[in-house]
Amino acid sequence: MSANTQTGNIIILVARILLSYIFITAGFGKLTDPSGTAGMISGAGLPAATALAYLAGLFEFVTGLAVLVGFQIRIVGWALALFCVFTGAVFHSGTVAVPGWPDAALGWINALNGIMLQKNFTLAGAYILLATFGPGLYSIDARRRSVAIAG
């Protein structure tokens, strides 16, 4: 099926909606309550954890909205792919140790952390595809191209 067909463009739109959801909601969550993310950032040894949590939240929220509406998709797709790989490698690789937690809980958290790493790498692939093949007809980018061509 070609992306140039009506069906292909609708599928790309649905994919963009699904791919935007995680970052719009995660970004909003970080902007309204950065404490959990700041704790992860601090635990990874990075400085200015609260400021970085707000920056991450803003990045996620804005890029999620850009994916939703199909704006600057080639740039945003690559930025999100790199973000997913970076955050996966820094925050979701290795084991998690929480002092005082029972081993059974740590096993569950480490399994979840491994799933988060896989999720990040998988999303990176989806964003690379989006950056490579574009946002489809139902997007701001397509609208801007058609106005530029007509103008």
Backbone torsions as a table, in degrees:
resi	resn	phi	psi	omega
1	MET	NA	129.5	179.9
2	SER	-83.8	144.4	177.1
3	ALA	-68.9	-11.3	-179.3
4	ASN	-82.6	-6.5	179.3
5	THR	-85.0	161.0	176.9
6	GLN	-57.1	-46.8	-180.0
7	THR	-62.3	-44.0	178.9
8	GLY	-59.4	-41.4	179.2
9	ASN	-69.0	-34.7	176.1
10	ILE	-67.8	-40.4	178.6
11	ILE	-63.5	-42.0	177.3
12	ILE	-62.3	-41.2	177.7
13	LEU	-61.0	-46.1	178.8
14	VAL	-61.7	-42.5	178.2
15	ALA	-61.3	-42.8	178.4
16	ARG	-62.6	-41.6	178.5
17	ILE	-60.1	-47.5	-179.7
18	LEU	-64.8	-41.3	-179.5
19	LEU	-71.3	-24.2	179.8
20	SER	-80.0	-29.4	-172.8
21	TYR	-54.8	-46.8	-175.0
22	ILE	-62.4	-39.0	-176.6
23	PHE	-83.6	-32.1	175.2
24	ILE	-63.6	-48.0	-177.7
25	THR	-71.1	-41.8	179.7
26	ALA	-66.4	-42.1	179.1
27	GLY	-63.6	-43.9	177.8
28	PHE	-60.3	-42.4	178.9
29	GLY	-61.5	-42.2	179.3
30	LYS	-67.4	-37.2	-179.7
31	LEU	-69.8	-32.5	-178.7
32	THR	-90.3	-23.8	177.5
33	ASP	-152.8	86.8	-174.9
34	PRO	-80.6	-0.8	-169.7
35	SER	-61.5	-43.9	-179.5
36	GLY	-63.7	-44.8	178.8
37	THR	-67.1	-39.8	177.9
38	ALA	-60.8	-37.3	176.9
39	GLY	-63.7	-41.9	177.6
40	MET	-65.0	-42.0	-179.4
41	ILE	-64.4	-44.5	177.7
42	SER	-62.9	-42.6	179.4
43	GLY	-63.3	-25.4	177.8
44	ALA	-84.6	-0.9	176.9
45	GLY	84.9	12.6	179.1
46	LEU	-87.3	147.6	-179.0
47	PRO	-81.3	169.3	174.2
48	ALA	49.4	52.6	-171.8
49	ALA	-58.9	-43.6	-178.3
50	THR	-67.5	-42.8	177.8
51	ALA	-62.4	-43.1	178.3
52	LEU	-65.6	-34.4	177.8
53	ALA	-64.5	-43.7	177.0
54	TYR	-63.9	-42.3	178.3
55	LEU	-62.6	-42.7	177.3
56	ALA	-62.0	-43.7	178.8
57	GLY	-61.3	-43.8	178.9
58	LEU	-64.4	-44.8	177.6
59	PHE	-58.3	-49.4	-178.1
60	GLU	-62.7	-44.8	-177.2
61	PHE	-65.2	-47.5	-177.7
62	VAL	-67.7	-44.7	179.9
63	THR	-68.7	-33.7	175.4
64	GLY	-62.0	-43.2	176.5
65	LEU	-64.6	-39.0	179.0
66	ALA	-62.1	-41.4	176.9
67	VAL	-64.3	-43.6	-178.7
68	LEU	-56.4	-46.8	-176.0
69	VAL	-93.1	-6.4	178.7
70	GLY	73.8	49.0	-177.9
71	PHE	-112.8	124.4	178.6
72	GLN	54.1	43.5	-171.9
73	ILE	-62.2	-36.4	-178.7
74	ARG	-64.1	-41.1	178.2
75	ILE	-73.5	-49.2	-177.1
76	VAL	-63.6	-39.5	179.0
77	GLY	-60.5	-47.0	178.5
78	TRP	-66.6	-39.7	178.8
79	ALA	-61.4	-43.3	179.3
80	LEU	-69.3	-36.4	176.9
81	ALA	-61.3	-47.1	178.6
82	LEU	-64.0	-40.8	178.1
83	PHE	-60.4	-44.1	-180.0
84	CYS	-63.2	-44.2	179.6
85	VAL	-66.0	-45.5	-179.5
86	PHE	-61.4	-51.6	-177.3
87	THR	-67.5	-33.6	175.5
88	GLY	-62.5	-48.0	-178.0
89	ALA	-67.1	-40.2	-175.6
90	VAL	-79.9	-41.6	-171.1
91	PHE	-106.5	-16.7	-173.6
92	HIS	-123.2	7.9	175.2
93	SER	-101.6	151.6	-178.8
94	GLY	85.4	-174.3	-177.6
95	THR	-100.2	158.2	178.7
96	VAL	-107.8	131.3	177.1
97	ALA	-122.6	118.4	177.7
98	VAL	-115.5	111.2	-177.7
99	PRO	-55.4	132.9	176.7
100	GLY	87.9	-7.6	179.7
101	TRP	-82.8	144.9	177.8
102	PRO	-67.8	151.7	-178.5
103	ASP	-56.0	-38.8	-179.3
104	ALA	-61.2	-40.4	178.9
105	ALA	-68.4	-39.1	179.4
106	LEU	-66.2	-36.7	176.5
107	GLY	-61.1	-42.8	178.7
108	TRP	-65.1	-43.8	-179.3
109	ILE	-65.7	-39.8	178.7
110	ASN	-67.5	-36.1	175.4
111	ALA	-64.5	-43.7	178.2
112	LEU	-63.0	-40.4	179.1
113	ASN	-62.1	-40.0	176.5
114	GLY	-63.5	-38.9	176.7
115	ILE	-64.6	-39.7	178.4
116	MET	-62.8	-38.4	176.7
117	LEU	-62.2	-47.0	178.9
118	GLN	-61.6	-41.6	178.6
119	LYS	-60.6	-44.6	-179.2
120	ASN	-62.4	-44.9	-179.2
121	PHE	-67.3	-37.3	177.6
122	THR	-65.0	-44.9	177.2
123	LEU	-61.6	-38.2	178.2
124	ALA	-56.6	-43.1	177.7
125	GLY	-61.7	-41.5	179.3
126	ALA	-64.7	-40.6	179.6
127	TYR	-70.4	-32.0	174.5
128	ILE	-64.7	-43.1	175.8
129	LEU	-59.7	-45.0	-179.7
130	LEU	-62.6	-43.4	179.1
131	ALA	-64.7	-35.9	-176.4
132	THR	-76.7	-43.8	-173.3
133	PHE	-100.5	-9.3	173.8
134	GLY	90.5	175.3	-171.5
135	PRO	-88.0	-3.3	-177.6
136	GLY	83.9	178.1	-174.5
137	LEU	-67.8	-35.2	-175.1
138	TYR	-90.0	71.8	-175.7
139	SER	-155.0	160.4	175.2
140	ILE	-64.9	-40.0	179.4
141	ASP	-57.8	-45.6	179.9
142	ALA	-65.5	-40.0	179.0
143	ARG	-63.7	-42.6	179.4
144	ARG	-65.1	-37.9	177.9
145	ARG	-65.0	-42.4	-178.0
146	SER	-68.8	-34.0	177.3
147	VAL	-69.6	-40.6	179.3
148	ALA	-65.0	-39.9	-179.7
149	ILE	-68.7	-41.6	-178.5
150	ALA	-71.6	-29.5	-175.3
151	GLY	-79.0	NA	NA
